[in-house]
């Protein structure tokens, strides 16, 4: 009987039921032609700088996994020791909540800084949703205009997002967690961020050195130094609207730029930060409106509270655990200049534990339930 033909091991791996597909090795240098990477071909292993050239599109489908580095066999570009995924053409990210696109180290025992990260170059088009980058030196760096991503997850990066002069980027939803340097590093250009959580970093949540930042409905919490540090030496604008700055070890907001820096904080919660809540040490123009600033080492320095700002226990669900939703009697409710709740997240029905804070509905206290300790203010009646 003739011998049966022998199949290559890689093909046997692909055909064997219940066994994951073999990895796809991608040569460093320029990507050849437009490509679509998939979960089935994952992981895509890249061991040196890979560039998506102008006119070329790389599409990343849900569940795609990319391994960058460690090291850089190109020894070139922004970091000669770390692999970069560089985009001069188009990068489209089609991740989903359940199956994000993941970029991580190719090391057997990954550590922060094994690879550089994803770099959007000038002229690039970058868009999509549910991109997760883990342990990069600079997980996302933007030189492009109009870059737009939603539901990003940037974990254990040295710096999670870096912006540069002339760039613009929008990030809608997601998180930058456990950064070892800065969560967001604004080094020029502009970043618009909404629904972003920047938390548990080893240094500053946000560092603004140059450029513009517009942030709303976002959380800066439990970073080991500052929530945000703005020291723009040139003209720049920082607007924080409906932001919760909570439990950072040092300053909540530190503003140190010159008079060309405009810093606005409104409709925001600044609470439980170690040294100062809102601090200005310079001639920067600081505008505050409708903020709840409470229980910081010192609430304000170098700037005064606005007449529509106040200081009291915000009565959030569990600040220590990072749950900053207002409870039913919280003064955050409907107190913003726009009639919305102050802070990043709205009230969603969780009751305050005890009769304290503000009563937003008519309340009846009965003899049977007496005595009822109360520090409440608003309408109530005795029956």
N, C-alpha and C positions, 0 to 999 in steps of 0.2 A: 504494500500500500504506500503510495507516495506520501512524502512528508507534507504536513499542512503548512501553508505559508505563515511566516512569523510576522506579527504586527508590531510596529514600533511601540515602545513602552508608553510614550506620550499619547498615542492613539488609544491604546488599551485603557489608559486612565480616563480618557474622554468617554469611552463606551461603557465602562464598567458601571453598573447601577449602584447608586449610593456613594460613589467616589467623586470628590470634587474635581473639576476640570484642572488641567495643568496650567501653570502660570504662563503669562505672555511676556517675553523679554522684549523690551523696546530699546533700540539703539539710541544713544545720546546724539546730540546734534540737532538738525532740523527734522521735524515730522514730515514724512513723505506723503503728500496728498492728504485730502480731507479724510478723517477717520471717525468712526463711532466705536467707542469702547463700552463694553457691557459687563454685567455680572458674570456671565458665562465664561468670559475670557480673563476674568480676574484671578489673582492680582496681576496688574501690569507693572512690571519691574523695570525701573529706570535708575541707572547707576551713575548718570552724569547729566549735566544741564540739557534739557529738551526744550526746543523752541517751536512753537506753532507759528509759522511764518505768516506775513501779511498775505491775505487772499486764501488762506487755508483755514478750515474749521475743524475743531476737535469737539465732538459731542460725547458727553459722559452720561450714559443712561443710568437709571435707578439701580443701586446695588453695586456699581462699579467700585473697585478697590484699587488704589494706586500705591505702590511702594516706591518712595524716593530715597536714594542713598542706601546706607550711609556713605559719606565721602562724595567725591565729584571727579569722575574720570575725565571730564573736560578741563578741570582746573581753570575755570574762566568765569567771566561776568561778575555779578555783584559779590559773590563769595566763592573764592577758588577752592574752598574746602568742603562746600556743601552743595548738594544738587538742587537745582531750581527748575520748576515747571514754568517756562516763560511764554507769554502769549503776546504775539504781535498781530495775529489774525483774530479769529473768533473762538471763544470758549463758551459752550452752552452746557449748563449743568441741569440735568433732568432728574434730580433726586426726588424722593418722596419721604414723607414722615417715617414710614416703616422701613424704607430702603434708601438711605442717603447715599450720596457719593462720598467715599472716604479716601482721604490722602493721609498717609502715615509713613513712618520710617520703615525701611526694609531690614533693619537690624533685628537680630534674634532677641535681644533685650533692649527695646527702644528707650531712648532718653531724649530730653529736650535738646534741640539743636543738632540732631542727627542729619537733618536736611534743612534747606533754606525755606522753601515754601512755594506758593503760587504767586507769580509776578505778572501783573497786567501792565504791559509796556505802552508807551504813547502810541495812540492810533488803534489800540486793540478794542474789541467789543467783548465784554464779559457780562453774562447774564445767567439767571437761573435760580434754582431753589434747592435747599437741603444739601448743602455742601458741608462736610465735616473734615476739618484739618486738625491733626493731632501731633503735638511735640515738634512743630517746626521752629526754626530760629525766628523767622518773621512769616507767620502762617499765610497772611494775605498782604501783599504790597501793591499799591496802586499808583501807576503813572498815567493811566488812561483817563479819558473824559467819558462820563455817562455810564460807568460800570454800575451794575445793579444786581444785588443778590438778596434773597430772602431766606429766612430760617437757617442761618449759618450756625455751626457749632464749632468753636475754636477752642480747643482744650489743651492745656499744659504747654502752651507756646511760650517762647521767650517774649515776643511781642505778637499779639493776635492780629491787629490791623495797623498798617502803616500807610499814611497818605503822603504825597510828595507835591512839590510846587507844580501848579498848572493842572493838577488832576481833579476829578470829581467822582464821587461814589455815593450810592445810596444803599443802605443796609436796613432791611425791614424784618424784624423778628430774629430771635436767636440768642446766642450767649457767647461770651468770651470768659472762660473760667480758668482759674489757677495759672494765670500768666506769671512767669517768674520775673519779668521786668515791668512792662506796661501792657495793659489790656488794649487800649487804643493809643497810638502815637501819631498825633497830628503834626506833621513836619512840613506842611504846605498844602495848597489846594483846598478842597472842601470835602467834608463828610457829613452826610445827612443820615441820622440813625433814628429808628423808631422801634419800640418794643424790644430793646436789646438789654440783656442782663450782663453786667461786667462785674464779676464777683470773685472773691476768694483768691485774689492775686497776692504775690509776695512783695509787691511794691505799689505803684500807683495804678489806680483803675484807668484814668485817662491822663495823658500828658499832652498839653497843647504848646508846642514850641513856635509854630507859625501856621497861618492859614485860618480856616473857618470851620466851626463845628455847630451843627444844629441838631439837637437831640430832644426827643419827646417820648413820653410814656416808657421810660427806661429806668433801670435800677443800677446804682453803683453801691455795692454792699460788701462789707467784711473784707476789704482789701487791707493789706498789712501796713500801708502807709496812707496816702491821700485817696480820697474819692476822685477828685479832679484837681489837677495842678495846671494852671494857665499862666505861662510866663512869656507870652508872645512879645518879642522885642520889636516887631513891626506892626503894621495895621492888621487887624483881625477882628472877627466877630464870633463870640460864643453865646449861644442861646440854649438854655436848659429850661424846658417847659414840661410840666407834669413828670418830674424826675424824682425818684426816691433815693436819697443819699444817706445810707444808714450803716452804722456799726463799723466804719472804717477806723483803723487804729490811731490815725493821726488826725489830719484835717478833713472835713467834709469837702469844702471848696476853698482852694488857695489861689488867690489872684495876684500876680506879681508883674504884669506887663506894664508898658508905658501908656501914655494918654491916648495912643492910637488903638489900644485894645478896648473893645466894648464887650462887657460881660453881663448877660441878663439871666437872672434866676427868677422864675415865676411859677406859681401853682405847684410848688415842689415841697417835699418833705425832707428836712435835714435834721437827723436825730441820732443820738447815741454815738456820735463820733468822738474820738478820744481827747483831742485838744481843743479844736475850734470847729464851729459849724460853718460860718461864712467869714472868711478872713481876707482882707486886702492889705497888702504891704507896699503899694505903689500908687502911681497916678492913673492907673487904669480906670475907665468909666464903668462903674458897677451899678446896675439897676435891679432892684428887688421888688417883687409884688406878689401878694397873696401866698406867702409861704408859711408853713408851720415849722418852726425851728425850736427844738426842745432837747434838753438833756445832753447837750454837748459839753465838753470841758468848759468852754466859753462860747456862747451862742453867736455873738457878732464881735468883730474887731475891724476897725477901719471903715466900716459901713454900718448904717443904722437900719433897723427894721422899718418897713413901710407901714403906713397906718392900717393897711388891710392884712398885715401879717400878724401872727400870734404865736404864743408858746404854751403848750400844754401836752399832756400825754396823748399821743396820736391814737392809742387804743387799736393797734393793729393785731392781727391774728396771732402771730408768733414771730416777733422780730429776730430773736436769737436764732431761729431756724430758717430765717430768710423769707418768711411768709408775711409780706407787707400789705396784705389786703386790709382795708378798714373794716372794723366791726360796726355793729348797728348804731352805737352811740358815739362813734368817732367824730371829732370836729373836722376831720378831713372831708367829710361828706358835703358835697355841693358848695364848697367854700372857695372854689377857684374863680378867677376873673371871668371865666366863660360859663360859670354855673356848674361845671363838672367837679368831681372829687379831686382834691389836691393829691399829688403824688402820682406814681406810675400806674397803679392798678386800682380799679374801681371797687366800691362796695358791691358784694354779691350775695348778701343775705346772712352772713355769719353773725350770730348774736354776741353782744358784749357780755362778758361774764361779770354780772353785778350791776347795781343801779348806780352808774357813774357816767360822766360825759354829758352828752346832749341827747335829749329825747326828741325824736323826729315824728312821733305819733302820740296822740293823746294816751295817757297812761293812768290807770286806776291803781291806787295803793289801798289795801284793805287792812282792817284791824286784825283779821286772822293771820295775815302774813307779817304783822309787826313784831319787833321793830325792824325797820328797813333802813339801814345806813345809806345816805344819799349824798352825792356830790354832783347831782345832775342839775342841768339848767335847761329850761324850756317849759312846755305846758304839761302839767300833771294835776291830778285831783285826788282828794281823799274821799272814799266811799264809806 
